[in-house]
């Protein structure tokens, strides 16, 4: 059994996508990021960056004590190695998937995240910042489109953890002020993943939280006012 510490954000969806694809038994533990659950000592004990998702694998391969993993990219690699699925075993295939996984965690996620922040959450609308991140998101969509013009999936011929990592960050393309019609190869890939039964099941995990805002006004203070001393409140 795997305990998944989760909230319905792109990084949360990455992990439910894998777990559903692999058919692993898991339990969702809600981490309400607007309520400050990510700062609870029991969560920080194994997710020191106060971010979800994180997992606790209660049945690791070595049969020992539970293993905890934080950071969505690390979780995907851990689960892929545990199940020997969605990460090629050959050195060349593995390297390609890892390239695109790191491209997502270092590029698409942070840049689209800043796009969301300045376009949706920032208390002051800063035209330069909005334009900067909308344009950078657009550039990254172009990188995806060119890659997918030559390959059905990011890693090549087979669906992999690289696709699971990138897909949830394209789901909010309208909020990112993009048009999928501008990127036909990306749109083809997006629709293929959207229709996968495991993707449908993964996104259904978000339904219990549908009536709760992902980020409340108080949550903005917690999320966007953090320093080394901790979250801002009040």
C-alpha positions as CSV (number, residue, x, y, z in Angstrom):
1,X,0.0,0.0,0.0
2,X,1.2,3.5,-0.9
3,X,0.0,6.6,1.0
4,X,-0.2,9.5,-1.4
5,X,-0.1,12.9,0.1
6,X,-2.1,14.8,-2.4
7,X,-3.9,18.0,-3.5
8,X,-5.5,18.4,-7.0
9,X,-2.7,20.3,-8.6
10,X,-0.6,19.4,-11.7
11,X,2.1,17.9,-9.6
12,X,-0.5,15.9,-7.6
13,X,-2.1,14.6,-10.8
14,X,1.2,13.3,-12.1
15,X,1.3,10.7,-9.3
16,X,-2.3,9.6,-9.5
17,X,-1.7,9.1,-13.2
18,X,1.1,6.7,-12.6
19,X,-0.6,4.9,-9.7
20,X,-3.7,4.3,-11.9
21,X,-1.7,3.2,-14.9
22,X,0.3,0.7,-12.8
23,X,-2.7,-0.5,-10.8
24,X,-0.9,0.0,-7.5
25,X,-2.9,0.0,-4.3
26,X,-2.8,3.5,-2.8
27,X,-4.6,5.7,-0.3
28,X,-5.1,9.4,-0.8
29,X,-4.2,11.6,2.1
30,X,-5.4,15.2,1.5
31,X,-2.9,18.0,2.0
32,X,-5.0,21.1,1.9
33,X,-2.4,23.7,0.8
34,X,-4.8,26.6,1.5
35,X,-5.2,25.5,5.1
36,X,-1.5,25.0,5.7
37,X,-1.5,21.2,6.0
38,X,1.9,21.2,4.3
39,X,3.4,22.9,7.3
40,X,2.3,20.3,9.8
41,X,5.3,18.7,11.6
42,X,4.2,15.2,10.7
43,X,4.2,16.1,7.0
44,X,7.5,18.0,7.2
45,X,9.1,15.0,8.7
46,X,9.2,13.4,5.3
47,X,8.5,16.3,2.9
48,X,10.9,19.0,4.2
49,X,10.3,21.4,1.3
50,X,6.7,21.7,2.5
51,X,5.3,20.8,-0.8
52,X,3.0,18.0,-1.9
53,X,2.9,15.4,-3.4
54,X,4.8,13.0,-1.3
55,X,4.4,9.2,-0.8
56,X,5.0,6.6,1.9
57,X,5.6,3.2,0.4
58,X,4.6,0.7,3.1
59,X,5.7,-2.3,1.0
60,X,9.1,-1.4,-0.5
61,X,11.0,-3.9,-2.6
62,X,13.5,-4.6,0.1
63,X,10.8,-5.6,2.6
64,X,12.2,-3.2,5.1
65,X,10.7,-0.1,6.8
66,X,8.4,2.1,4.8
67,X,10.2,4.4,2.3
68,X,9.2,8.1,2.0
69,X,9.7,10.1,-1.2
70,X,9.1,13.8,-1.8
71,X,9.3,15.8,-5.1
72,X,7.1,14.6,-8.0
73,X,9.9,13.8,-10.4
74,X,11.6,11.7,-7.8
75,X,8.4,9.9,-6.9
76,X,7.8,9.1,-10.6
77,X,11.3,7.6,-10.9
78,X,10.9,5.7,-7.7
79,X,7.6,4.2,-8.7
80,X,8.8,3.4,-12.2
81,X,11.8,1.5,-10.8
82,X,9.6,-0.2,-8.3
83,X,7.2,-1.5,-10.9
84,X,9.7,-1.7,-13.8
85,X,7.1,0.2,-15.9
86,X,7.1,3.4,-17.9
87,X,10.8,3.8,-17.8
88,X,12.9,1.9,-20.4
89,X,15.4,-0.6,-19.1
90,X,18.0,0.1,-21.9
91,X,20.5,2.9,-21.3
92,X,19.5,5.0,-24.3
93,X,15.8,4.8,-23.8
94,X,16.1,5.5,-20.1
95,X,18.3,8.5,-20.8
96,X,15.8,10.0,-23.2
97,X,12.9,9.7,-20.8
98,X,15.0,11.2,-18.0
99,X,15.9,14.1,-20.2
100,X,12.2,15.0,-20.8
101,X,11.3,14.3,-17.2
102,X,13.9,16.8,-16.0
103,X,12.9,19.2,-18.7
104,X,9.4,19.2,-17.2
105,X,10.5,19.6,-13.6
106,X,13.0,22.2,-14.4
107,X,11.2,24.1,-17.1
108,X,7.6,23.5,-18.0
109,X,6.4,23.2,-14.4
110,X,8.1,26.2,-13.0
111,X,7.5,28.5,-16.0
112,X,3.8,27.5,-16.3
113,X,3.6,27.9,-12.5
114,X,4.8,31.5,-12.7
115,X,2.3,32.0,-15.6
116,X,-0.5,30.9,-13.2
117,X,0.9,33.1,-10.4
118,X,1.2,36.3,-12.2
119,X,-1.9,35.8,-14.3
120,X,-4.3,34.5,-11.7
121,X,-3.0,35.0,-8.1
122,X,-0.8,38.0,-7.9
123,X,-2.5,40.9,-6.1
124,X,-1.1,43.3,-8.6
125,X,-1.2,42.7,-12.3
126,X,2.2,43.3,-13.7
127,X,2.1,43.3,-17.5
128,X,5.8,42.6,-17.9
129,X,5.7,39.5,-15.7
130,X,2.5,38.2,-17.3
131,X,3.9,38.7,-20.8
132,X,7.2,37.1,-19.8
133,X,5.7,33.9,-18.5
134,X,3.0,33.6,-21.1
135,X,5.7,33.9,-23.8
136,X,7.9,31.4,-22.1
137,X,5.1,28.9,-21.7
138,X,4.4,29.4,-25.4
139,X,8.1,28.7,-26.2
140,X,8.0,25.5,-24.2
141,X,4.8,24.4,-25.9
142,X,6.7,24.8,-29.1
143,X,9.5,22.6,-27.8
144,X,6.9,19.9,-27.0
145,X,5.3,20.3,-30.4
146,X,8.6,19.8,-32.3
147,X,9.5,16.8,-30.2
148,X,6.1,15.2,-30.8
149,X,6.2,15.9,-34.5
150,X,8.8,13.1,-34.7
151,X,7.7,10.8,-31.9
152,X,4.3,9.7,-30.5
153,X,5.5,10.3,-27.0
154,X,8.2,12.3,-25.3
155,X,10.4,9.3,-24.7
156,X,9.9,8.0,-28.2
157,X,7.5,5.1,-29.1
158,X,6.2,4.3,-25.6
159,X,4.2,6.2,-23.0
160,X,6.4,7.0,-20.0
161,X,6.8,8.9,-16.8
162,X,8.0,11.9,-19.0
163,X,4.5,12.1,-20.5
164,X,2.8,11.7,-17.1
165,X,4.9,14.6,-15.8
166,X,4.2,17.0,-18.7
167,X,0.5,16.3,-19.4
168,X,-1.0,17.9,-16.2
169,X,0.9,21.1,-16.9
170,X,-0.8,21.4,-20.3
171,X,-4.3,20.6,-19.0
172,X,-4.7,24.3,-17.9
173,X,-3.6,25.6,-21.3
174,X,-6.5,28.2,-21.4
175,X,-5.4,29.6,-18.1
176,X,-1.9,29.9,-19.5
177,X,-3.2,32.0,-22.4
178,X,-2.3,29.3,-25.0
179,X,-4.1,27.7,-27.9
180,X,-3.6,24.0,-28.5
181,X,-4.7,24.6,-32.1
182,X,-1.4,26.4,-32.6
183,X,0.5,23.1,-31.7
184,X,-1.0,20.3,-33.7
185,X,1.4,17.6,-32.6
186,X,1.1,18.6,-29.0
187,X,-2.7,18.6,-29.4
188,X,-2.6,15.0,-30.8
189,X,-0.5,13.8,-27.9
190,X,-2.7,15.7,-25.3
191,X,-5.9,14.1,-26.6
192,X,-4.4,10.6,-26.7
193,X,-3.4,10.9,-23.0
194,X,-6.6,12.6,-22.0
195,X,-8.6,9.6,-23.3
196,X,-6.5,6.9,-21.5
197,X,-8.7,5.2,-18.9
198,X,-6.0,5.6,-16.2
199,X,-5.9,9.4,-16.9
200,X,-9.7,9.5,-16.5
201,X,-9.5,7.6,-13.2
202,X,-6.6,9.7,-11.9
203,X,-8.5,13.0,-12.5
204,X,-11.6,11.5,-10.9
205,X,-9.5,11.5,-7.6
206,X,-9.9,15.3,-7.7
207,X,-13.7,15.2,-7.6
208,X,-14.1,15.1,-3.8
209,X,-12.2,18.4,-3.7
210,X,-14.2,20.1,-6.6
211,X,-16.2,22.3,-4.3
212,X,-13.1,23.5,-2.4
213,X,-10.9,26.2,-4.0
214,X,-7.4,25.1,-4.8
215,X,-6.1,28.3,-3.3
216,X,-8.1,30.6,-1.0
217,X,-7.2,34.2,-0.1
218,X,-5.7,32.9,3.2
219,X,-4.0,30.2,1.2
220,X,-2.3,32.8,-1.0
221,X,-0.7,34.3,2.1
222,X,0.6,30.9,3.2
223,X,1.8,29.9,-0.3
224,X,3.3,33.1,-1.6
225,X,4.6,34.8,1.6
226,X,7.0,32.1,2.8
227,X,10.5,32.8,4.0
228,X,13.0,30.6,5.7
229,X,11.2,31.5,9.0
230,X,8.0,29.9,7.7
231,X,4.7,30.9,6.2
232,X,3.2,34.4,6.4
233,X,-0.1,34.6,8.2
234,X,-2.7,37.2,8.9
